[in-house]
Amino acid sequence: MQTRNMDQKLLTPAELKVMHLLWQKKKAFVKELIADWPEEGEKQPAYNTISTIIRILQKKGYVGHEAVGRSHRYFPLVPKAGYQNRLMQNVLQNVFSGSLSGMVSSLLDNQDLSDKQMDELKTLIDKSADE
């Protein structure tokens, strides 16, 4: 998969839904994205809506396409992990002024974490400290 640098703008919720589907499927036509729209009980979006979102994602550098007959099959140009890392860096810098402890404290204060989730976090911290 071809990747782009992380200079792109952050995604809107609708753009992010489309990207999650593309990350999951690797390649898809617009009609496949509509068929797999993630929200249960939510009305499937119109073809033109998804097509417009795809064009915006292409302009932002997140999505590429290949011609298949008279149609286009779309694929992500930015890996999911790359976007997640960039998003977290953006939140860290712009919301928490670069304070990692402030960000983690906020997450812990505002989440109702189970004992299992707390153990998972401790394991991740210990693993990170060992590296």
A tleap script that builds the chain and sets N, CA, C and O, in Angstrom:
source leaprc.protein.ff14SB
mol = sequence {
  NMET GLN THR ARG ASN MET ASP GLN LYS LEU
  LEU THR PRO ALA GLU LEU LYS VAL MET HIE
  LEU LEU TRP GLN LYS LYS LYS ALA PHE VAL
  LYS GLU LEU ILE ALA ASP TRP PRO GLU GLU
  GLY GLU LYS GLN PRO ALA TYR ASN THR ILE
  SER THR ILE ILE ARG ILE LEU GLN LYS LYS
  GLY TYR VAL GLY HIE GLU ALA VAL GLY ARG
  SER HIE ARG TYR PHE PRO LEU VAL PRO LYS
  ALA GLY TYR GLN ASN ARG LEU MET GLN ASN
  VAL LEU GLN ASN VAL PHE SER GLY SER LEU
  SER GLY MET VAL SER SER LEU LEU ASP ASN
  GLN ASP LEU SER ASP LYS GLN MET ASP GLU
  LEU LYS THR LEU ILE ASP LYS SER ALA ASP
  CGLU
}
set mol.1.N position { 0.842 -1.178 0.000 }
set mol.1.CA position { 0.000 0.000 0.000 }
set mol.1.C position { 0.887 1.241 0.000 }
set mol.1.O position { 1.828 1.349 0.786 }
set mol.2.N position { 0.577 2.153 -0.876 }
set mol.2.CA position { 1.301 3.419 -0.943 }
set mol.2.C position { 0.868 4.286 0.236 }
set mol.2.O position { -0.312 4.307 0.587 }
set mol.3.N position { 1.808 4.999 0.846 }
set mol.3.CA position { 1.448 5.862 1.957 }
set mol.3.C position { 1.870 7.283 1.655 }
set mol.3.O position { 2.759 7.526 0.839 }
set mol.4.N position { 1.226 8.204 2.318 }
set mol.4.CA position { 1.523 9.614 2.168 }
set mol.4.C position { 2.026 10.141 3.494 }
set mol.4.O position { 1.907 9.475 4.523 }
set mol.5.N position { 2.591 11.346 3.471 }
set mol.5.CA position { 3.037 11.928 4.734 }
set mol.5.C position { 1.834 12.369 5.547 }
set mol.5.O position { 0.704 12.361 5.060 }
set mol.6.N position { 2.082 12.745 6.763 }
set mol.6.CA position { 0.999 13.053 7.683 }
set mol.6.C position { 0.662 14.543 7.731 }
set mol.6.O position { 0.247 15.041 8.777 }
set mol.7.N position { 0.833 15.268 6.613 }
set mol.7.CA position { 0.526 16.687 6.581 }
set mol.7.C position { -0.960 16.941 6.338 }
set mol.7.O position { -1.390 18.094 6.329 }
set mol.8.N position { -1.744 15.896 6.142 }
set mol.8.CA position { -3.153 16.057 5.848 }
set mol.8.C position { -3.900 16.631 7.049 }
set mol.8.O position { -3.459 16.532 8.194 }
set mol.9.N position { -5.036 17.229 6.746 }
set mol.9.CA position { -5.915 17.742 7.795 }
set mol.9.C position { -6.572 16.573 8.521 }
set mol.9.O position { -6.684 15.472 7.981 }
set mol.10.N position { -7.004 16.831 9.751 }
set mol.10.CA position { -7.736 15.807 10.498 }
set mol.10.C position { -9.075 15.549 9.831 }
set mol.10.O position { -9.588 16.390 9.093 }
set mol.11.N position { -9.634 14.377 10.101 }
set mol.11.CA position { -10.864 13.947 9.446 }
set mol.11.C position { -12.109 14.314 10.242 }
set mol.11.O position { -12.091 14.363 11.472 }
set mol.12.N position { -13.187 14.569 9.513 }
set mol.12.CA position { -14.496 14.759 10.128 }
set mol.12.C position { -15.042 13.382 10.522 }
set mol.12.O position { -14.518 12.365 10.066 }
set mol.13.N position { -16.079 13.330 11.357 }
set mol.13.CA position { -16.650 12.018 11.713 }
set mol.13.C position { -17.105 11.191 10.498 }
set mol.13.O position { -16.877 9.982 10.459 }
set mol.14.N position { -17.737 11.824 9.519 }
set mol.14.CA position { -18.187 11.080 8.331 }
set mol.14.C position { -16.997 10.578 7.519 }
set mol.14.O position { -17.016 9.449 7.029 }
set mol.15.N position { -15.964 11.406 7.372 }
set mol.15.CA position { -14.769 10.987 6.652 }
set mol.15.C position { -14.091 9.830 7.379 }
set mol.15.O position { -13.591 8.897 6.751 }
set mol.16.N position { -14.078 9.900 8.690 }
set mol.16.CA position { -13.451 8.845 9.484 }
set mol.16.C position { -14.208 7.525 9.343 }
set mol.16.O position { -13.587 6.462 9.305 }
set mol.17.N position { -15.539 7.575 9.264 }
set mol.17.CA position { -16.317 6.344 9.044 }
set mol.17.C position { -15.931 5.692 7.720 }
set mol.17.O position { -15.747 4.477 7.641 }
set mol.18.N position { -15.812 6.516 6.683 }
set mol.18.CA position { -15.430 5.983 5.374 }
set mol.18.C position { -14.023 5.402 5.441 }
set mol.18.O position { -13.773 4.322 4.905 }
set mol.19.N position { -13.107 6.105 6.093 }
set mol.19.CA position { -11.731 5.607 6.202 }
set mol.19.C position { -11.682 4.286 6.978 }
set mol.19.O position { -10.941 3.378 6.602 }
set mol.20.N position { -12.464 4.175 8.057 }
set mol.20.CA position { -12.471 2.915 8.812 }
set mol.20.C position { -12.904 1.761 7.915 }
set mol.20.O position { -12.339 0.670 7.985 }
set mol.21.N position { -13.902 2.001 7.077 }
set mol.21.CA position { -14.333 0.948 6.148 }
set mol.21.C position { -13.233 0.618 5.148 }
set mol.21.O position { -12.995 -0.553 4.852 }
set mol.22.N position { -12.560 1.640 4.627 }
set mol.22.CA position { -11.487 1.384 3.665 }
set mol.22.C position { -10.302 0.687 4.326 }
set mol.22.O position { -9.701 -0.207 3.730 }
set mol.23.N position { -9.962 1.086 5.546 }
set mol.23.CA position { -8.878 0.399 6.255 }
set mol.23.C position { -9.226 -1.081 6.464 }
set mol.23.O position { -8.370 -1.959 6.356 }
set mol.24.N position { -10.494 -1.327 6.764 }
set mol.24.CA position { -10.942 -2.701 7.001 }
set mol.24.C position { -10.952 -3.507 5.697 }
set mol.24.O position { -10.467 -4.638 5.658 }
set mol.25.N position { -11.505 -2.922 4.636 }
set mol.25.CA position { -11.684 -3.648 3.382 }
set mol.25.C position { -10.447 -3.643 2.486 }
set mol.25.O position { -10.313 -4.513 1.626 }
set mol.26.N position { -9.558 -2.698 2.667 }
set mol.26.CA position { -8.356 -2.478 1.845 }
set mol.26.C position { -8.685 -1.791 0.514 }
set mol.26.O position { -8.015 -0.827 0.144 }
set mol.27.N position { -9.700 -2.269 -0.208 }
set mol.27.CA position { -10.173 -1.655 -1.452 }
set mol.27.C position { -11.682 -1.824 -1.507 }
set mol.27.O position { -12.214 -2.849 -1.079 }
set mol.28.N position { -12.380 -0.805 -2.041 }
set mol.28.CA position { -13.835 -0.927 -2.118 }
set mol.28.C position { -14.421 0.066 -3.120 }
set mol.28.O position { -13.872 1.141 -3.361 }
set mol.29.N position { -15.539 -0.330 -3.686 }
set mol.29.CA position { -16.345 0.561 -4.508 }
set mol.29.C position { -17.289 1.326 -3.572 }
set mol.29.O position { -17.525 0.892 -2.445 }
set mol.30.N position { -17.821 2.447 -4.025 }
set mol.30.CA position { -18.742 3.245 -3.205 }
set mol.30.C position { -19.923 2.392 -2.748 }
set mol.30.O position { -20.323 2.467 -1.586 }
set mol.31.N position { -20.485 1.582 -3.646 }
set mol.31.CA position { -21.656 0.774 -3.278 }
set mol.31.C position { -21.326 -0.220 -2.163 }
set mol.31.O position { -22.200 -0.545 -1.360 }
set mol.32.N position { -20.082 -0.710 -2.095 }
set mol.32.CA position { -19.674 -1.614 -1.021 }
set mol.32.C position { -19.556 -0.869 0.311 }
set mol.32.O position { -19.885 -1.411 1.367 }
set mol.33.N position { -19.089 0.364 0.249 }
set mol.33.CA position { -19.004 1.170 1.473 }
set mol.33.C position { -20.397 1.441 2.036 }
set mol.33.O position { -20.608 1.391 3.248 }
set mol.34.N position { -21.331 1.724 1.154 }
set mol.34.CA position { -22.709 1.975 1.589 }
set mol.34.C position { -23.309 0.711 2.196 }
set mol.34.O position { -23.970 0.775 3.233 }
set mol.35.N position { -23.085 -0.425 1.566 }
set mol.35.CA position { -23.645 -1.698 2.052 }
set mol.35.C position { -23.107 -2.052 3.435 }
set mol.35.O position { -23.808 -2.677 4.231 }
set mol.36.N position { -21.878 -1.660 3.723 }
set mol.36.CA position { -21.251 -1.992 5.006 }
set mol.36.C position { -21.254 -0.820 5.982 }
set mol.36.O position { -20.487 -0.819 6.946 }
set mol.37.N position { -22.098 0.170 5.748 }
set mol.37.CA position { -22.135 1.343 6.625 }
set mol.37.C position { -22.316 0.885 8.066 }
set mol.37.O position { -23.207 0.082 8.342 }
set mol.38.N position { -21.496 1.374 8.990 }
set mol.38.CA position { -21.380 0.758 10.313 }
set mol.38.C position { -22.509 0.972 11.310 }
set mol.38.O position { -22.662 0.158 12.220 }
set mol.39.N position { -23.283 1.997 11.185 }
set mol.39.CA position { -24.243 2.311 12.245 }
set mol.39.C position { -25.539 1.518 12.094 }
set mol.39.O position { -26.271 1.678 11.117 }
set mol.40.N position { -25.808 0.666 13.075 }
set mol.40.CA position { -27.080 -0.060 13.068 }
set mol.40.C position { -28.196 0.923 13.374 }
set mol.40.O position { -28.053 1.800 14.226 }
set mol.41.N position { -29.284 0.771 12.686 }
set mol.41.CA position { -30.424 1.641 12.907 }
set mol.41.C position { -30.288 2.973 12.199 }
set mol.41.O position { -31.264 3.714 12.083 }
set mol.42.N position { -29.097 3.289 11.727 }
set mol.42.CA position { -28.880 4.535 10.995 }
set mol.42.C position { -29.196 4.292 9.528 }
set mol.42.O position { -28.833 3.256 8.970 }
set mol.43.N position { -29.858 5.230 8.921 }
set mol.43.CA position { -30.172 5.120 7.500 }
set mol.43.C position { -28.875 5.121 6.696 }
set mol.43.O position { -27.974 5.922 6.946 }
set mol.44.N position { -28.795 4.213 5.732 }
set mol.44.CA position { -27.606 4.185 4.880 }
set mol.44.C position { -27.516 5.495 4.110 }
set mol.44.O position { -28.529 6.014 3.642 }
set mol.45.N position { -26.317 6.026 3.980 }
set mol.45.CA position { -26.168 7.290 3.251 }
set mol.45.C position { -26.405 7.101 1.758 }
set mol.45.O position { -26.298 5.995 1.229 }
set mol.46.N position { -26.726 8.194 1.100 }
set mol.46.CA position { -26.940 8.154 -0.345 }
set mol.46.C position { -25.611 7.946 -1.068 }
set mol.46.O position { -24.550 8.299 -0.555 }
set mol.47.N position { -25.684 7.376 -2.251 }
set mol.47.CA position { -24.493 7.136 -3.072 }
set mol.47.C position { -23.715 8.437 -3.261 }
set mol.47.O position { -22.493 8.464 -3.115 }
set mol.48.N position { -24.438 9.524 -3.590 }
set mol.48.CA position { -23.764 10.804 -3.842 }
set mol.48.C position { -23.066 11.337 -2.596 }
set mol.48.O position { -22.036 12.002 -2.706 }
set mol.49.N position { -23.604 11.058 -1.424 }
set mol.49.CA position { -22.979 11.502 -0.171 }
set mol.49.C position { -21.624 10.832 0.011 }
set mol.49.O position { -20.632 11.503 0.294 }
set mol.50.N position { -21.577 9.523 -0.148 }
set mol.50.CA position { -20.325 8.783 0.013 }
set mol.50.C position { -19.350 9.155 -1.095 }
set mol.50.O position { -18.152 9.292 -0.846 }
set mol.51.N position { -19.844 9.318 -2.298 }
set mol.51.CA position { -18.998 9.714 -3.413 }
set mol.51.C position { -18.354 11.083 -3.148 }
set mol.51.O position { -17.178 11.286 -3.451 }
set mol.52.N position { -19.115 12.006 -2.591 }
set mol.52.CA position { -18.582 13.329 -2.247 }
set mol.52.C position { -17.529 13.221 -1.152 }
set mol.52.O position { -16.481 13.862 -1.235 }
set mol.53.N position { -17.795 12.422 -0.133 }
set mol.53.CA position { -16.821 12.231 0.956 }
set mol.53.C position { -15.528 11.631 0.397 }
set mol.53.O position { -14.434 12.040 0.785 }
set mol.54.N position { -15.653 10.671 -0.504 }
set mol.54.CA position { -14.476 10.044 -1.121 }
set mol.54.C position { -13.668 11.096 -1.885 }
set mol.54.O position { -12.442 11.133 -1.777 }
set mol.55.N position { -14.343 11.945 -2.651 }
set mol.55.CA position { -13.625 12.991 -3.402 }
set mol.55.C position { -12.886 13.940 -2.455 }
set mol.55.O position { -11.766 14.358 -2.747 }
set mol.56.N position { -13.504 14.278 -1.329 }
set mol.56.CA position { -12.855 15.136 -0.333 }
set mol.56.C position { -11.627 14.427 0.232 }
set mol.56.O position { -10.567 15.035 0.379 }
set mol.57.N position { -11.772 13.140 0.547 }
set mol.57.CA position { -10.648 12.362 1.074 }
set mol.57.C position { -9.513 12.262 0.051 }
set mol.57.O position { -8.339 12.249 0.422 }
set mol.58.N position { -9.859 12.192 -1.215 }
set mol.58.CA position { -8.829 12.176 -2.246 }
set mol.58.C position { -8.086 13.517 -2.284 }
set mol.58.O position { -6.859 13.547 -2.378 }
set mol.59.N position { -8.827 14.612 -2.213 }
set mol.59.CA position { -8.199 15.939 -2.220 }
set mol.59.C position { -7.298 16.135 -1.004 }
set mol.59.O position { -6.266 16.801 -1.092 }
set mol.60.N position { -7.689 15.556 0.126 }
set mol.60.CA position { -6.892 15.660 1.348 }
set mol.60.C position { -5.688 14.715 1.329 }
set mol.60.O position { -4.811 14.813 2.188 }
set mol.61.N position { -5.642 13.803 0.355 }
set mol.61.CA position { -4.520 12.884 0.241 }
set mol.61.C position { -4.654 11.600 1.036 }
set mol.61.O position { -3.663 10.903 1.253 }
set mol.62.N position { -5.859 11.276 1.473 }
set mol.62.CA position { -6.076 10.064 2.258 }
set mol.62.C position { -6.458 8.858 1.415 }
set mol.62.O position { -6.230 7.722 1.830 }
set mol.63.N position { -7.033 9.083 0.244 }
set mol.63.CA position { -7.600 7.995 -0.558 }
set mol.63.C position { -7.098 8.099 -1.992 }
set mol.63.O position { -6.968 9.188 -2.551 }
set mol.64.N position { -6.821 6.938 -2.567 }
set mol.64.CA position { -6.494 6.832 -3.984 }
set mol.64.C position { -7.530 5.961 -4.665 }
set mol.64.O position { -8.413 5.412 -4.007 }
set mol.65.N position { -7.429 5.833 -5.972 }
set mol.65.CA position { -8.372 4.966 -6.683 }
set mol.65.C position { -7.697 4.300 -7.865 }
set mol.65.O position { -6.652 4.731 -8.354 }
set mol.66.N position { -8.347 3.222 -8.303 }
set mol.66.CA position { -7.952 2.548 -9.532 }
set mol.66.C position { -9.203 2.399 -10.384 }
set mol.66.O position { -10.286 2.122 -9.868 }
set mol.67.N position { -9.047 2.583 -11.687 }
set mol.67.CA position { -10.181 2.449 -12.600 }
set mol.67.C position { -10.481 0.971 -12.807 }
set mol.67.O position { -9.585 0.162 -13.048 }
set mol.68.N position { -11.761 0.644 -12.706 }
set mol.68.CA position { -12.231 -0.713 -12.977 }
set mol.68.C position { -13.436 -0.551 -13.897 }
set mol.68.O position { -14.550 -0.284 -13.447 }
set mol.69.N position { -13.188 -0.718 -15.187 }
set mol.69.CA position { -14.240 -0.445 -16.158 }
set mol.69.C position { -14.586 1.038 -16.115 }
set mol.69.O position { -13.708 1.894 -16.221 }
set mol.70.N position { -15.863 1.327 -15.960 }
set mol.70.CA position { -16.310 2.722 -15.884 }
set mol.70.C position { -16.420 3.199 -14.444 }
set mol.70.O position { -16.880 4.312 -14.189 }
set mol.71.N position { -16.005 2.375 -13.518 }
set mol.71.CA position { -16.123 2.707 -12.103 }
set mol.71.C position { -14.732 2.879 -11.493 }
set mol.71.O position { -13.716 2.690 -12.161 }
set mol.72.N position { -14.711 3.244 -10.207 }
set mol.72.CA position { -13.463 3.381 -9.468 }
set mol.72.C position { -13.515 2.559 -8.188 }
set mol.72.O position { -14.526 2.526 -7.487 }
set mol.73.N position { -12.410 1.902 -7.907 }
set mol.73.CA position { -12.257 1.194 -6.637 }
set mol.73.C position { -11.285 2.029 -5.814 }
set mol.73.O position { -10.213 2.401 -6.293 }
set mol.74.N position { -11.664 2.318 -4.582 }
set mol.74.CA position { -10.899 3.221 -3.731 }
set mol.74.C position { -10.092 2.450 -2.698 }
set mol.74.O position { -10.463 1.346 -2.299 }
set mol.75.N position { -8.983 3.046 -2.270 }
set mol.75.CA position { -8.121 2.424 -1.277 }
set mol.75.C position { -7.451 3.516 -0.450 }
set mol.75.O position { -7.250 4.631 -0.931 }
set mol.76.N position { -7.103 3.188 0.805 }
set mol.76.CA position { -6.451 4.192 1.667 }
set mol.76.C position { -5.001 4.420 1.260 }
set mol.76.O position { -4.291 3.478 0.908 }
set mol.77.N position { -4.571 5.663 1.310 }
set mol.77.CA position { -3.173 6.019 1.083 }
set mol.77.C position { -2.436 6.222 2.404 }
set mol.77.O position { -1.207 6.212 2.456 }
set mol.78.N position { -3.211 6.406 3.461 }
set mol.78.CA position { -2.649 6.646 4.797 }
set mol.78.C position { -2.992 5.447 5.675 }
set mol.78.O position { -4.165 5.089 5.787 }
set mol.79.N position { -2.002 4.823 6.297 }
set mol.79.CA position { -2.303 3.685 7.175 }
set mol.79.C position { -3.050 4.134 8.429 }
set mol.79.O position { -2.867 5.250 8.917 }
set mol.80.N position { -3.888 3.245 8.933 }
set mol.80.CA position { -4.690 3.550 10.117 }
set mol.80.C position { -3.812 3.938 11.302 }
set mol.80.O position { -4.096 4.924 11.983 }
set mol.81.N position { -2.755 3.180 11.556 }
set mol.81.CA position { -1.871 3.464 12.693 }
set mol.81.C position { -1.216 4.833 12.544 }
set mol.81.O position { -1.035 5.546 13.530 }
set mol.82.N position { -0.864 5.198 11.326 }
set mol.82.CA position { -0.272 6.506 11.089 }
set mol.82.C position { -1.232 7.629 11.420 }
set mol.82.O position { -0.848 8.623 12.036 }
set mol.83.N position { -2.501 7.467 11.003 }
set mol.83.CA position { -3.501 8.488 11.321 }
set mol.83.C position { -3.743 8.555 12.828 }
set mol.83.O position { -3.828 9.646 13.393 }
set mol.84.N position { -3.854 7.405 13.478 }
set mol.84.CA position { -4.086 7.379 14.920 }
set mol.84.C position { -2.955 8.088 15.665 }
set mol.84.O position { -3.203 8.878 16.576 }
set mol.85.N position { -1.711 7.801 15.272 }
set mol.85.CA position { -0.563 8.447 15.925 }
set mol.85.C position { -0.596 9.954 15.728 }
set mol.85.O position { -0.346 10.714 16.663 }
set mol.86.N position { -0.903 10.383 14.509 }
set mol.86.CA position { -0.955 11.810 14.218 }
set mol.86.C position { -2.079 12.490 15.009 }
set mol.86.O position { -1.905 13.594 15.526 }
set mol.87.N position { -3.220 11.824 15.097 }
set mol.87.CA position { -4.341 12.370 15.853 }
set mol.87.C position { -3.986 12.524 17.324 }
set mol.87.O position { -4.281 13.549 17.939 }
set mol.88.N position { -3.352 11.503 17.882 }
set mol.88.CA position { -2.978 11.576 19.296 }
set mol.88.C position { -1.931 12.654 19.540 }
set mol.88.O position { -1.975 13.336 20.563 }
set mol.89.N position { -0.993 12.816 18.618 }
set mol.89.CA position { -0.007 13.885 18.739 }
set mol.89.C position { -0.688 15.251 18.683 }
set mol.89.O position { -0.322 16.168 19.419 }
set mol.90.N position { -1.674 15.378 17.810 }
set mol.90.CA position { -2.424 16.625 17.697 }
set mol.90.C position { -3.150 16.934 18.997 }
set mol.90.O position { -3.105 18.068 19.475 }
set mol.91.N position { -3.818 15.941 19.575 }
set mol.91.CA position { -4.529 16.118 20.844 }
set mol.91.C position { -3.530 16.465 21.950 }
set mol.91.O position { -3.761 17.383 22.736 }
set mol.92.N position { -2.436 15.736 22.004 }
set mol.92.CA position { -1.420 15.975 23.025 }
set mol.92.C position { -0.916 17.416 22.961 }
set mol.92.O position { -0.844 18.096 23.985 }
set mol.93.N position { -0.571 17.878 21.772 }
set mol.93.CA position { -0.009 19.222 21.636 }
set mol.93.C position { -1.057 20.326 21.784 }
set mol.93.O position { -0.811 21.320 22.468 }
set mol.94.N position { -2.218 20.164 21.154 }
set mol.94.CA position { -3.189 21.249 21.094 }
set mol.94.C position { -4.185 21.287 22.240 }
set mol.94.O position { -4.734 22.345 22.546 }
set mol.95.N position { -4.427 20.155 22.875 }
set mol.95.CA position { -5.386 20.119 23.978 }
set mol.95.C position { -4.669 20.085 25.324 }
set mol.95.O position { -5.120 20.706 26.286 }
set mol.96.N position { -3.562 19.366 25.392 }
set mol.96.CA position { -2.863 19.172 26.667 }
set mol.96.C position { -1.503 19.868 26.706 }
set mol.96.O position { -0.689 19.582 27.584 }
set mol.97.N position { -1.252 20.774 25.770 }
set mol.97.CA position { -0.005 21.552 25.724 }
set mol.97.C position { 1.240 20.682 25.864 }
set mol.97.O position { 2.220 21.081 26.493 }
set mol.98.N position { 1.193 19.500 25.276 }
set mol.98.CA position { 2.346 18.608 25.287 }
set mol.98.C position { 2.510 17.789 26.557 }
set mol.98.O position { 3.484 17.047 26.686 }
set mol.99.N position { 1.574 17.907 27.499 }
set mol.99.CA position { 1.682 17.182 28.768 }
set mol.99.C position { 1.074 15.783 28.640 }
set mol.99.O position { -0.145 15.615 28.685 }
set mol.100.N position { 1.949 14.781 28.481 }
set mol.100.CA position { 1.481 13.403 28.380 }
set mol.100.C position { 0.800 12.966 29.672 }
set mol.100.O position { -0.232 12.295 29.639 }
set mol.101.N position { 1.381 13.349 30.812 }
set mol.101.CA position { 0.762 12.968 32.089 }
set mol.101.C position { -0.618 13.615 32.231 }
set mol.101.O position { -1.533 13.001 32.781 }
set mol.102.N position { -0.776 14.842 31.742 }
set mol.102.CA position { -2.084 15.501 31.773 }
set mol.102.C position { -3.102 14.784 30.913 }
set mol.102.O position { -4.264 14.650 31.298 }
set mol.103.N position { -2.668 14.319 29.740 }
set mol.103.CA position { -3.567 13.604 28.844 }
set mol.103.C position { -3.988 12.272 29.454 }
set mol.103.O position { -5.170 11.931 29.452 }
set mol.104.N position { -3.026 11.523 29.973 }
set mol.104.CA position { -3.339 10.220 30.577 }
set mol.104.C position { -4.216 10.406 31.804 }
set mol.104.O position { -5.165 9.648 32.008 }
set mol.105.N position { -3.909 11.408 32.624 }
set mol.105.CA position { -4.716 11.686 33.809 }
set mol.105.C position { -6.156 12.004 33.423 }
set mol.105.O position { -7.094 11.536 34.068 }
set mol.106.N position { -6.326 12.788 32.386 }
set mol.106.CA position { -7.669 13.125 31.918 }
set mol.106.C position { -8.414 11.885 31.440 }
set mol.106.O position { -9.599 11.716 31.728 }
set mol.107.N position { -7.721 11.022 30.714 }
set mol.107.CA position { -8.343 9.784 30.251 }
set mol.107.C position { -8.771 8.912 31.422 }
set mol.107.O position { -9.870 8.357 31.426 }
set mol.108.N position { -7.900 8.796 32.412 }
set mol.108.CA position { -8.206 7.957 33.566 }
set mol.108.C position { -9.332 8.548 34.410 }
set mol.108.O position { -10.180 7.812 34.917 }
set mol.109.N position { -9.344 9.866 34.563 }
set mol.109.CA position { -10.370 10.526 35.367 }
set mol.109.C position { -11.745 10.459 34.726 }
set mol.109.O position { -12.760 10.451 35.423 }
set mol.110.N position { -11.779 10.410 33.402 }
set mol.110.CA position { -13.053 10.486 32.696 }
set mol.110.C position { -13.530 9.153 32.138 }
set mol.110.O position { -14.504 9.108 31.388 }
set mol.111.N position { -12.862 8.084 32.494 }
set mol.111.CA position { -13.258 6.759 32.021 }
set mol.111.C position { -13.586 5.871 33.215 }
set mol.111.O position { -12.975 5.976 34.279 }
set mol.112.N position { -14.547 5.012 33.017 }
set mol.112.CA position { -14.897 4.038 34.036 }
set mol.112.C position { -14.204 2.733 33.644 }
set mol.112.O position { -14.808 1.859 33.022 }
set mol.113.N position { -12.917 2.614 34.020 }
set mol.113.CA position { -12.113 1.479 33.587 }
set mol.113.C position { -12.317 0.265 34.488 }
set mol.113.O position { -12.393 0.380 35.712 }
set mol.114.N position { -12.402 -0.895 33.853 }
set mol.114.CA position { -12.500 -2.142 34.605 }
set mol.114.C position { -11.118 -2.513 35.140 }
set mol.114.O position { -10.107 -1.950 34.722 }
set mol.115.N position { -11.089 -3.462 36.064 }
set mol.115.CA position { -9.803 -3.941 36.585 }
set mol.115.C position { -8.954 -4.522 35.455 }
set mol.115.O position { -7.737 -4.341 35.429 }
set mol.116.N position { -9.597 -5.214 34.531 }
set mol.116.CA position { -8.870 -5.797 33.402 }
set mol.116.C position { -8.238 -4.701 32.545 }
set mol.116.O position { -7.084 -4.821 32.134 }
set mol.117.N position { -8.987 -3.640 32.277 }
set mol.117.CA position { -8.443 -2.547 31.480 }
set mol.117.C position { -7.283 -1.856 32.203 }
set mol.117.O position { -6.295 -1.483 31.571 }
set mol.118.N position { -7.398 -1.686 33.508 }
set mol.118.CA position { -6.308 -1.082 34.284 }
set mol.118.C position { -5.063 -1.967 34.228 }
set mol.118.O position { -3.947 -1.465 34.094 }
set mol.119.N position { -5.255 -3.289 34.332 }
set mol.119.CA position { -4.119 -4.213 34.231 }
set mol.119.C position { -3.468 -4.137 32.854 }
set mol.119.O position { -2.243 -4.193 32.741 }
set mol.120.N position { -4.285 -4.009 31.806 }
set mol.120.CA position { -3.753 -3.880 30.456 }
set mol.120.C position { -2.910 -2.608 30.328 }
set mol.120.O position { -1.839 -2.624 29.722 }
set mol.121.N position { -3.402 -1.506 30.903 }
set mol.121.CA position { -2.652 -0.246 30.868 }
set mol.121.C position { -1.325 -0.372 31.614 }
set mol.121.O position { -0.287 0.082 31.133 }
set mol.122.N position { -1.371 -0.987 32.783 }
set mol.122.CA position { -0.140 -1.179 33.558 }
set mol.122.C position { 0.871 -2.019 32.775 }
set mol.122.O position { 2.067 -1.730 32.784 }
set mol.123.N position { 0.381 -3.058 32.100 }
set mol.123.CA position { 1.250 -3.911 31.293 }
set mol.123.C position { 1.888 -3.114 30.153 }
set mol.123.O position { 3.078 -3.263 29.876 }
set mol.124.N position { 1.093 -2.268 29.494 }
set mol.124.CA position { 1.628 -1.439 28.417 }
set mol.124.C position { 2.692 -0.475 28.922 }
set mol.124.O position { 3.718 -0.280 28.271 }
set mol.125.N position { 2.449 0.124 30.076 }
set mol.125.CA position { 3.418 1.067 30.656 }
set mol.125.C position { 4.700 0.327 31.027 }
set mol.125.O position { 5.801 0.797 30.741 }
set mol.126.N position { 4.552 -0.820 31.659 }
set mol.126.CA position { 5.743 -1.609 32.047 }
set mol.126.C position { 6.526 -2.029 30.807 }
set mol.126.O position { 7.755 -1.956 30.796 }
set mol.127.N position { 5.826 -2.464 29.768 }
set mol.127.CA position { 6.488 -2.889 28.532 }
set mol.127.C position { 7.225 -1.708 27.899 }
set mol.127.O position { 8.353 -1.854 27.430 }
set mol.128.N position { 6.592 -0.554 27.889 }
set mol.128.CA position { 7.208 0.637 27.321 }
set mol.128.C position { 8.448 1.059 28.105 }
set mol.128.O position { 9.444 1.487 27.521 }
set mol.129.N position { 8.382 0.937 29.407 }
set mol.129.CA position { 9.522 1.311 30.259 }
set mol.129.C position { 10.709 0.379 30.045 }
set mol.129.O position { 11.858 0.791 30.201 }
set mol.130.N position { 10.436 -0.875 29.690 }
set mol.130.CA position { 11.496 -1.860 29.481 }
set mol.130.C position { 12.207 -1.679 28.132 }
set mol.130.O position { 13.310 -2.188 27.936 }
set mol.131.N position { 11.580 -0.962 27.217 }
set mol.131.CA position { 12.151 -0.816 25.859 }
set mol.131.C position { 13.215 0.251 25.812 }
set mol.131.O position { 13.794 0.501 24.754 }
savepdb mol mol.pdb
quit
